[in-house]
């Protein structure tokens, strides 16, 4: 996965896996990620809701292919996250919320966003 280490924990203890690994680094359990994705999809299917992938807290785009079958849409908090969502998950919706949109950015935000939430009418 292009510069990333995918670890399958199975029955190993983390201290067995990470001995000698230089820090800082991210370790993501692929099986747990898929397990959680299935839970999210089940909730969405049963309730008719959408659960958004918040790009600010999970921007590990190289893992997005693992989530395509489970995560429906993305959530962005501004122009650059909206563009990131549109480029990395082009087949899904991009939802954008920001406390304020700059006049010189709003047209570009509109080109990426499927849904925009405004903080106020002004």
Secondary structure, 3 states (H helix, E strand, C coil): CCCCCCECCCCCCHHHHHCCCCCCCCCCEHHHHHHHHHHHHHHHHHHCCCCEEECCCCCCHHHHHHHCCCCCEEEECCHHHHHHHHHHCCCCCEEEEECCCCCCCHHHHHHHCCEEEECCCC
